[in-house]
Amino acid sequence: MFRRREAVPFSFVAEADRFRSNVTPPPQERTTGSELARRGLVGLAVIAGLAGSLLFGLPALASEHSPSHSQQTEAAPGH
């Protein structure tokens, strides 16, 4: 019915941990000037976007006046 799986010998597991590949990774390509410029522009665009969102968002988050004082209802209080 059920077949028991054979245990893996400990020496095999220990040998697998010590195994090192003899395949060397490919050399890393040098970054060109245009690639550096592109990365810099992308970084500047991200920083400018964050700064712009703070510049336009902070006045909206300021709570100098509570909304209940500045809003008026259309219904007259005596009618």
ABEGO torsion letter per residue (X at the ends): XBBBBBBBBAAAAAAAAABBBABBBBBBBBBBAAAAAAAAAAAAAAAAAAAAAAAAAAAAABBABBAAAABBBABBAAX
